[in-house]
Amino acid sequence: MSFSEFRSRHVICFLAGRDEFAALFRSLQSAIDSFAPEFEIDRQYSQDMPDDHMPRSFDVCWDRVHDEAWTEYDERAVLEHGGVIYVLGPHMRAEDAVDTSAIALRLVAHALANGAVAAKGESAGVAHGVERWTQLAIEAENTAERGELTRICRLAFSKRPLSHEDFLFSIGFHLVGLPEVFVPRSHSDNELVLSWLIDRIADEMSAEGVGPVLARHNATLLPCDGYEEDDFKFNPYGIVYLGDAA
């Protein structure tokens, strides 16, 4: 189900090492030509110089759920980067979102092996360190199970838990064709527990569909009203608000 005709897309930020911008640009273009033909480099906003906003941006976006999602090496690489390249993905339908996200993850791994020192998914505002991105890409490449691929891509490109009044919630589930999940704080005072619950609901929706999950958890599906329809973070599939029966 979709509340909007808007189709989500990946926007990925790559940081090049010092004097690596041109080589990374060529490598990314070669990878796009080879296995990601619907992706494109954003030439308007990419720049062959450091961006002073990046340290703060990455600090806000680091994944704080997975243990050792980034290291001091990753933080230092962001501080010392030499250029920025943005890559835009194609507009996705729900049915092709997982496959497109798997290609995006493969592109991230390729870039990090060929001149990029850091990567961030702008469509949810999430960043991992080099080792974590690479691990996720290897897991995605080695799985033949659809639900597992959906889970890996969701962990790669979504962020949770974020805070909004009485809820903790996700951003980025639209990148695998799922609605976001909002969980009341009343379920637990431990944010990692609530993050686990958000992930559990997402896994159930992926396996069973949204309808059965809504019924089982006394949940409600409503449109996403926190972002404009043309915003990277807008979720056309809506938001699942968990009730008291989770």
N, C-alpha and C positions, 0 to 999 in steps of 0.2 A: 504494500500500500504506500502511496506517495501523496503528500499534501500539496505538492508543487510540481510544475513541469521543469523546474531548474535541475540541471544535472551537475553533480559534484565533480571536482577534479583535484588532482594532486598538484601542489606547488611545493617544490623541494628546493631548499637552499643549501648550496655546497660552498664551503670555504676552501680556497686554494692555499697551498703553502707558499712561502716566499719564492718569488720568481717561477711559480708553477702555473700561473693563470693560463697562459697560452697552451701549454701542454695538456692541462685538464680540459680546457675548452675543446681541443681537438679530440681528446679521448672520449669525452661525453658525446660529441657529435658522431664519432665513429660507432659508439655503442647504440645510439639512437638509430642510426642507419641500419645497424645489424639486427637488433632484437626489440627495439622500442620505437617503431616508425611513427606512432601517433603522438609521441612526446616531442617537445621542442625546447630549445634554449631561448630564454627571454633575453633578448639582446638590449632591450631598453633599460633594464634595471641591473643587469650584470655589470661588474666593474673590475678593472684591473688595478685595484688599490684596496687597502683595508677599509672596513666600515667600522667606525668607532662605536656604533650601536650594538655590534654583535656580542661582545662579552655580556652585556646586560640581557640581551635577548636570549642567549643560550642559557644563562643562569636561571631565567624564569622558566625555560622550556625543558630543562633536564628531567628525564623520567626519574621520579623519586620513589617508585614502587618496587622495581626490580633491584635486587642487591647488586651493587657494583655496576650499575647501568652506565656510569662514566667514571673516569679517573682524573687525577691531577694532570696527567699527560694530556687528556682531552681538553681540560680547562686551559692549559698553557697553549695548546695548539690554536684554540679560539683567540686567545690574546695576541698571538704572534702571526695570525693569518695574513696573507698577502693580497687576496682578492676574493670576490664573491660571484658565484654563478647561480642563477635561478633556472630551474627546469620546470616547464608546465606540462602536465599530463592532459590527456583527452577528457572531454566531458563524458561521464560514465552513467550508464543505467544500472539499476540494482543487480541485474542478472550478469553483468560483466565486470562489476566492481572488484570482486576478489581477484580475478585473472589480471586485471589492470594493476591492482595493488601489488601483486606478485612481481609483475614486470618492474614496477617502481622500486621495489625492494632490491631486485637484481641490479637495477641501475645504480642504486645507492652503494651496493657492495663493489660494483665495478669502479665507481668514482673514487671510493676510499682506497682502492688498490692502485689508483693511477693518478695521484697528485692531490686529491682532496684530503684535508686533515680533519674535517668535521662535516656533519650533515644534520639538517633539521627539517622536519615535515611542517610546512607552514599551514597546511589545511587543518591542523589541529593544534599547532604550536607545541610540538614534541621533539625532543632531541635525545639521542643516545650517543654513547661513546663509540669509537671505532670497533672495539671488540664486540660490543653488544649488537651493533648493526650487522656485523659480519656473521655473528652466531645466528641471528634471526634469518639472514639470507640463506645460510647453509641449511637450516632446518626447513625453510620453505622449499628449497631445491630438492631436498631428500624425502619429502612427504608425498604420498600418493593419495592421501585421505583428504577429502574436500573440507570436512569440518576442521581438521587440524590446520590446513592451509588458511582457512578463514581466521582461525584463532591467531596464527602467527602474524598475519598481515594486520590484524586488529591491534595486537600488542606493539607492532612496529610503528603504526601510524596514528594511533589514538592516544589521548592523554586522560588520565584519571588518577585520583579523584580531585576535582576542582570544587570550590565552595560557592554556594548560592543560598543565602538566608538559611532555611531549615533543611537544605538538601546538600549532599555531595553528588557529583555527577561526572559524566564523561563528555569528551569532545572528540569527534573523529570517527565514530562508528559508521557514519555515512560513507566512509571510504571502503567499507566492506558491505554496503547495502543494508545496514541495520539502523533502527532508531537509537537515539541516545538513551541512557538510563539515569534517572534521578532517584536516589535512595534517601529517605528521611534520616536525619541524624539520630532520631530516636531509636534506630536499630542498634546502634553501638556508639560508644565514645572513642573507639579506635578507628582511625582513618584507614589503616591497612585492612581491617576487617571489612569495612564498607567498600573498599576497592575490590576485595575478593568477591563480595556480593555483586557488585556491578559486573565483574567479569563472568560470574556464574550465570547471571541473567542473560548476558550476551551470548554465552555458549549455548544456553537453552534455546534462545531465539534462532540461532544459526541452525541448530539440529531439528527443531520442531516447528518453526514458524512463530510469528509474533502472537497470533490469536490464542493458542493454548497456554502460552506463558502469561498473557494478561489474565486469563481466567484463573490459573493456578495461584497466582500471587496477588490477586485482588488489585491489579494494576490498571492504569488508565493510559491510553495513547492519545496524545494531543499534539497539535502542530508546534513546530519550533518557532518561538516568537522572540528569541534573544538576539537574532542576527537578521540583517536584510538578506533577501533571496540571492543577491549576487555576491555575498560574503563567502570567503573560502570555508568558513566554519559552519555555514548554514546547513542544517540537516533536513532534506526534503521528506525524509521518512518519519519525522516527528520525534517525540520524546515519550518514553515509557516512564510514568510516575508510579513508583512502587507503593503499594498499600501496606497494610499492617500484617499481612499473612505470609511474608517472605520467609 
